[in-house]
């Protein structure tokens, strides 16, 4: 018998902890972007140059441990920057079901989740 946390995990996008046969999480179409702000201004990061496509798909699925690792790696390259991760997801009908922004201040190592 599996422990209850297997079915009721803490991450809403992690299907390992969902009733997969009833879940529509995998059917979402998500777009992601990362914006870098520093003393020179702000620009959108070219994710194709930074990380492999497979990792981009994992970020689009909302895996927080992958995002934290990505933020850490980028902060080592740009210690004075603020990174903003954007994710927007539509359901199978094209209706937006999720919009989130997560910021990481590389100088203060602070991050926050905003809707």
Backbone as a chain_set.jsonl record, in Angstrom:
{"seq": "XXXXXXXXXXXXXXXXXXXXXXXXXXXXXXXXXXXXXXXXXXXXXXXXXXXXXXXXXXXXXXXXXXXXXXXXXXXXXXXXXXXXXXXXXXXXXXXXXXXXXXXXXXXXXXXXXXX", "coords": {"N": [[0.836, -1.169, 0.0], [0.587, 2.184, -0.869], [1.986, 5.171, 0.573], [-0.03, 7.938, 1.757], [0.936, 10.483, 0.979], [1.914, 9.997, -1.534], [-0.249, 10.14, -3.208], [-1.291, 12.622, -2.635], [0.548, 14.821, -3.123], [2.761, 17.709, -2.643], [3.279, 19.458, -4.747], [1.491, 21.038, -7.219], [1.693, 20.586, -9.965], [3.004, 18.241, -10.342], [2.681, 15.223, -11.573], [3.308, 12.772, -10.551], [2.172, 12.545, -8.157], [-0.544, 12.48, -8.494], [-3.872, 11.484, -9.421], [-3.423, 10.027, -12.099], [-4.976, 9.023, -14.25], [-7.162, 10.647, -14.288], [-6.163, 13.119, -14.567], [-5.5, 16.267, -16.094], [-3.183, 17.581, -16.425], [-0.936, 16.975, -18.077], [-1.978, 17.588, -20.524], [-1.947, 20.261, -20.862], [-0.816, 23.154, -22.622], [2.051, 24.813, -22.343], [3.871, 27.867, -22.145], [7.043, 29.299, -21.732], [9.238, 31.833, -20.389], [12.187, 33.701, -19.673], [13.271, 36.559, -18.085], [15.926, 38.807, -17.756], [17.128, 41.173, -15.528], [19.299, 43.831, -15.019], [21.986, 46.16, -14.293], [22.369, 47.126, -16.833], [19.931, 47.107, -18.013], [17.013, 45.378, -19.2], [16.431, 42.12, -20.567], [15.167, 39.46, -22.604], [16.0, 36.161, -21.955], [17.662, 33.896, -24.07], [16.544, 30.904, -24.162], [17.106, 28.635, -25.658], [19.81, 28.792, -26.114], [20.808, 28.542, -23.603], [19.87, 26.245, -22.16], [19.126, 22.755, -22.66], [16.512, 21.528, -24.801], [14.915, 19.529, -23.62], [15.101, 20.152, -20.895], [13.847, 22.578, -20.933], [11.24, 21.787, -21.451], [10.726, 20.468, -19.077], [10.845, 22.597, -17.28], [8.629, 23.987, -18.23], [6.667, 22.31, -17.377], [6.541, 22.905, -14.751], [8.281, 22.092, -12.678], [9.655, 22.624, -9.679], [12.154, 22.054, -8.478], [13.862, 21.88, -10.65], [13.675, 24.454, -11.684], [14.794, 25.899, -9.552], [17.448, 24.966, -9.636], [18.162, 25.872, -12.182], [17.919, 28.673, -11.768], [19.98, 28.983, -9.846], [22.262, 28.308, -11.353], [22.203, 30.301, -13.33], [22.468, 32.568, -11.739], [25.073, 32.32, -10.851], [26.426, 32.988, -13.152], [25.509, 35.578, -13.543], [25.719, 37.469, -11.137], [24.649, 39.882, -10.174], [22.121, 40.226, -11.087], [18.531, 40.212, -11.553], [16.269, 37.664, -11.951], [13.436, 36.725, -13.804], [11.002, 34.373, -14.104], [8.59, 33.298, -16.301], [5.509, 31.674, -16.782], [2.948, 30.433, -18.729], [-0.03, 28.723, -19.21], [-2.28, 26.908, -21.254], [-5.395, 25.165, -21.473], [-6.724, 22.2, -23.13], [-8.655, 23.348, -24.679], [-7.732, 25.79, -25.316], [-7.991, 27.742, -23.438], [-6.712, 29.934, -21.038], [-5.283, 28.627, -18.192], [-3.404, 28.856, -16.267], [-1.177, 31.222, -14.978], [1.874, 32.382, -14.126], [4.511, 34.0, -12.3], [7.801, 33.929, -11.31], [10.287, 35.234, -9.341], [13.805, 35.767, -8.95], [16.204, 37.208, -7.05], [19.416, 37.584, -7.577], [21.491, 38.745, -6.1], [20.553, 38.872, -3.476], [19.632, 36.367, -3.136], [16.96, 35.9, -2.967], [13.679, 34.744, -3.576], [10.451, 34.66, -5.026], [6.987, 33.873, -5.397], [4.621, 34.926, -7.646], [1.311, 35.623, -8.735]], "CA": [[0.0, 0.0, 0.0], [1.389, 3.402, -0.99], [1.663, 6.204, 1.554], [-0.965, 8.941, 1.255], [1.595, 11.6, 0.304], [2.109, 9.644, -2.933], [-1.435, 10.58, -3.938], [-1.61, 14.003, -2.319], [1.826, 15.515, -3.015], [2.705, 19.141, -2.387], [3.397, 20.243, -5.97], [0.263, 20.87, -7.992], [1.963, 20.187, -11.34], [3.763, 16.999, -10.353], [1.717, 14.145, -11.757], [3.665, 11.583, -9.791], [1.332, 12.553, -6.968], [-1.924, 12.742, -8.908], [-4.61, 10.376, -10.011], [-3.059, 10.306, -13.481], [-6.004, 8.703, -15.237], [-8.131, 11.731, -14.285], [-5.427, 14.376, -14.598], [-5.34, 16.957, -17.382], [-1.945, 18.353, -16.348], [-0.104, 16.734, -19.259], [-2.638, 18.099, -21.715], [-1.736, 21.706, -20.942], [0.22, 23.702, -23.498], [2.669, 25.879, -21.552], [4.95, 28.663, -22.718], [7.897, 29.866, -20.675], [10.208, 32.862, -20.754], [12.992, 34.203, -18.557], [13.743, 37.924, -18.31], [17.059, 39.18, -16.91], [17.231, 42.615, -15.271], [20.528, 44.217, -14.328], [22.32, 47.577, -14.444], [22.318, 47.482, -18.256], [18.544, 47.085, -18.476], [16.411, 44.053, -19.134], [16.332, 41.408, -21.839], [14.685, 38.085, -22.49], [17.06, 35.172, -22.102], [17.46, 32.911, -25.13], [16.619, 29.61, -23.478], [17.711, 27.639, -26.546], [21.262, 28.888, -25.962], [21.163, 28.308, -22.206], [19.57, 24.896, -21.681], [18.602, 21.793, -23.629], [15.063, 21.542, -24.985], [14.27, 18.644, -22.641], [15.0, 20.88, -19.635], [12.821, 23.602, -21.141], [9.951, 21.113, -21.278], [10.57, 20.202, -17.643], [10.489, 23.891, -16.682], [7.256, 24.296, -18.637], [5.776, 21.468, -16.567], [6.444, 23.485, -13.42], [9.067, 21.373, -11.666], [10.35, 23.654, -8.904], [13.567, 21.729, -8.238], [14.595, 22.201, -11.883], [13.748, 25.911, -11.744], [15.779, 26.355, -8.561], [18.786, 24.662, -10.168], [18.373, 26.804, -13.288], [18.196, 29.973, -11.162], [21.314, 28.95, -9.216], [23.274, 28.327, -12.409], [22.203, 31.615, -13.964], [22.969, 33.551, -10.778], [26.54, 32.231, -10.841], [26.884, 33.724, -14.335], [25.077, 36.976, -13.455], [25.449, 37.616, -9.699], [23.975, 41.14, -9.838], [20.886, 40.294, -11.856], [17.256, 39.686, -11.066], [15.698, 36.796, -12.978], [11.993, 36.523, -13.719], [10.535, 33.211, -14.871], [7.176, 33.413, -16.632], [4.904, 30.459, -17.336], [1.526, 30.558, -19.053], [-0.522, 27.446, -19.708], [-3.645, 26.811, -21.756], [-5.918, 23.802, -21.491], [-6.912, 21.655, -24.484], [-9.588, 24.205, -25.4], [-7.068, 27.064, -25.563], [-8.311, 28.679, -22.356], [-5.605, 30.063, -20.097], [-5.607, 28.049, -16.889], [-2.333, 29.15, -15.315], [-0.234, 32.293, -15.296], [2.687, 32.617, -12.935], [5.799, 34.682, -12.408], [8.658, 33.641, -10.165], [11.469, 36.09, -9.394], [14.976, 35.427, -8.127], [17.191, 38.278, -6.924], [20.677, 36.857, -7.416], [22.306, 39.351, -5.053], [20.012, 38.542, -2.146], [19.171, 34.983, -3.203], [15.556, 35.866, -2.595], [12.759, 34.417, -4.653], [9.056, 34.7, -4.616], [6.0, 33.434, -6.364], [3.535, 35.874, -7.801], [0.34, 35.098, -9.717]], "C": [[0.89, 1.244, 0.0], [1.006, 4.403, 0.089], [0.761, 7.277, 0.933], [-0.283, 10.091, 0.533], [1.88, 11.284, -1.157], [0.947, 10.165, -3.769], [-1.759, 12.05, -3.74], [-0.334, 14.804, -2.117], [1.66, 17.013, -2.874], [2.776, 19.988, -3.646], [2.215, 19.981, -6.878], [0.5, 20.367, -9.407], [2.704, 18.864, -11.448], [2.795, 15.822, -10.404], [2.116, 12.851, -11.068], [2.759, 11.447, -8.58], [-0.126, 12.846, -7.306], [-2.583, 11.442, -9.342], [-4.485, 10.558, -11.515], [-4.187, 10.047, -14.483], [-7.067, 9.796, -15.314], [-7.475, 13.093, -14.477], [-5.353, 14.95, -16.011], [-4.038, 17.758, -17.42], [-1.089, 18.186, -17.59], [-0.707, 17.298, -20.534], [-2.492, 19.609, -21.866], [-0.641, 22.038, -21.961], [0.794, 24.917, -22.776], [3.794, 26.557, -22.336], [5.735, 29.269, -21.563], [8.809, 30.935, -21.258], [10.957, 33.256, -19.488], [13.515, 35.579, -18.95], [14.819, 38.229, -17.279], [17.077, 40.694, -16.777], [18.528, 42.863, -14.517], [20.79, 45.694, -14.601], [22.232, 48.047, -15.9], [20.89, 47.524, -18.807], [17.961, 45.692, -18.322], [16.336, 43.456, -20.533], [15.803, 40.002, -21.578], [15.836, 37.139, -22.792], [16.701, 34.211, -23.232], [17.645, 31.526, -24.519], [17.24, 28.53, -24.351], [19.238, 27.655, -26.456], [21.715, 28.498, -24.554], [20.972, 26.865, -21.745], [18.974, 24.046, -22.8], [17.073, 21.848, -23.658], [14.336, 20.665, -23.965], [14.105, 19.344, -21.292], [13.98, 22.003, -19.75], [11.431, 23.002, -20.946], [9.687, 20.827, -19.797], [10.221, 21.488, -16.897], [9.045, 24.255, -17.007], [6.242, 23.476, -17.846], [5.726, 21.914, -15.105], [7.223, 22.787, -12.329], [9.973, 22.365, -10.931], [11.818, 23.338, -8.66], [14.427, 22.03, -9.465], [14.733, 23.712, -12.013], [14.767, 26.448, -10.749], [17.205, 26.107, -9.035], [19.135, 25.612, -11.316], [18.71, 28.196, -12.749], [19.602, 30.01, -10.565], [22.414, 29.052, -10.263], [23.355, 29.704, -13.078], [22.748, 32.687, -13.031], [24.492, 33.491, -10.648], [27.124, 32.995, -12.026], [26.628, 35.224, -14.215], [24.726, 37.309, -12.006], [24.708, 38.89, -9.303], [22.627, 41.291, -10.518], [19.673, 39.859, -11.034], [16.656, 38.901, -12.22], [14.199, 36.658, -12.735], [11.604, 35.401, -14.66], [9.025, 33.353, -15.059], [6.684, 32.098, -17.223], [3.418, 30.704, -17.516], [1.079, 29.257, -19.696], [-1.977, 27.56, -20.148], [-4.097, 25.363, -21.686], [-6.162, 23.364, -22.939], [-7.868, 22.494, -25.323], [-8.993, 25.577, -25.702], [-7.349, 28.122, -24.513], [-7.148, 28.726, -21.374], [-6.037, 29.576, -18.71], [-4.547, 28.346, -15.834], [-1.472, 30.279, -15.856], [0.559, 32.53, -14.026], [3.99, 33.307, -13.29], [6.564, 34.374, -11.137], [9.944, 34.443, -10.341], [12.575, 35.536, -8.521], [15.936, 36.617, -8.193], [18.524, 37.603, -6.619], [21.555, 37.443, -6.308], [21.851, 38.915, -3.667], [19.563, 37.109, -2.041], [17.724, 34.853, -2.734], [14.725, 35.479, -3.809], [11.352, 34.458, -4.117], [8.154, 34.274, -5.746], [4.93, 34.508, -6.435], [2.603, 35.383, -8.887], [0.457, 35.749, -11.066]], "O": [[1.835, 1.338, 0.783], [-0.158, 4.483, 0.48], [0.791, 7.493, -0.279], [-0.84, 10.632, -0.423], [2.071, 12.203, -1.953], [1.138, 10.584, -4.911], [-2.423, 12.661, -4.577], [-0.143, 15.406, -1.06], [0.548, 17.533, -2.972], [2.363, 21.148, -3.615], [1.96, 18.84, -7.264], [-0.401, 19.776, -10.002], [2.999, 18.415, -12.556], [2.171, 15.473, -9.403], [1.316, 11.917, -11.012], [2.6, 10.353, -8.039], [-0.856, 13.401, -6.486], [-1.916, 10.439, -9.594], [-5.348, 11.177, -12.139], [-4.328, 10.783, -15.46], [-7.801, 9.87, -16.3], [-8.166, 14.11, -14.543], [-5.17, 14.223, -16.988], [-3.817, 18.531, -18.352], [-0.564, 19.172, -18.107], [0.0, 17.466, -21.527], [-2.874, 20.171, -22.892], [0.325, 21.293, -22.129], [0.113, 25.93, -22.613], [4.548, 25.922, -23.073], [5.168, 29.693, -20.556], [9.111, 30.941, -22.451], [10.431, 33.157, -18.38], [14.122, 35.747, -20.008], [14.658, 37.952, -16.091], [17.045, 41.415, -17.774], [18.823, 42.206, -13.518], [19.907, 46.401, -15.088], [22.041, 49.234, -16.16], [20.676, 47.934, -19.948], [18.354, 44.927, -17.441], [16.199, 44.162, -21.532], [15.966, 39.44, -20.496], [16.555, 37.312, -23.776], [15.558, 33.766, -23.331], [18.768, 31.042, -24.378], [17.847, 27.596, -23.828], [19.883, 26.635, -26.699], [22.881, 28.162, -24.347], [21.811, 26.323, -21.026], [18.396, 24.563, -23.756], [16.432, 22.175, -22.659], [13.256, 21.025, -23.499], [13.093, 19.158, -20.616], [13.318, 22.342, -18.769], [10.554, 23.627, -20.35], [8.553, 20.935, -19.33], [9.395, 21.472, -15.984], [8.323, 24.773, -16.154], [5.099, 23.895, -17.666], [4.961, 21.366, -14.312], [6.857, 22.883, -11.157], [10.937, 22.877, -11.499], [12.648, 24.247, -8.637], [15.594, 22.395, -9.328], [15.789, 24.204, -12.409], [15.526, 27.361, -11.075], [18.075, 26.957, -8.851], [20.263, 26.096, -11.409], [19.661, 28.829, -13.207], [20.332, 30.98, -10.767], [23.382, 29.792, -10.087], [24.445, 30.205, -13.355], [23.419, 33.615, -13.48], [25.129, 34.505, -10.366], [28.199, 33.584, -11.914], [27.407, 36.041, -14.708], [23.545, 37.421, -11.676], [24.186, 38.967, -8.191], [22.053, 42.38, -10.522], [19.79, 39.234, -9.98], [16.546, 39.41, -13.335], [13.754, 36.494, -11.599], [11.847, 35.471, -15.865], [8.281, 33.509, -14.091], [7.354, 31.487, -18.055], [2.721, 31.124, -16.592], [1.727, 28.751, -20.613], [-2.791, 28.219, -19.5], [-3.29, 24.444, -21.822], [-5.832, 24.099, -23.87], [-7.891, 22.366, -26.547], [-9.665, 26.433, -26.276], [-6.978, 29.282, -24.688], [-6.657, 27.688, -20.931], [-7.019, 30.053, -18.141], [-4.766, 28.113, -14.645], [-1.09, 30.291, -17.026], [-0.006, 32.841, -12.977], [4.495, 33.212, -14.409], [6.05, 34.534, -10.03], [10.611, 34.34, -11.371], [12.322, 34.915, -7.489], [16.417, 36.979, -9.266], [18.728, 37.104, -5.512], [22.287, 36.705, -5.648], [22.67, 38.626, -2.795], [19.152, 36.667, -0.968], [17.323, 33.83, -2.179], [15.045, 35.853, -4.937], [11.106, 34.311, -2.92], [8.535, 34.317, -6.916], [4.4, 34.944, -5.413], [3.054, 34.787, -9.865], [-0.292, 35.408, -11.982]]}, "num_chains": 1, "name": "protein.A"}
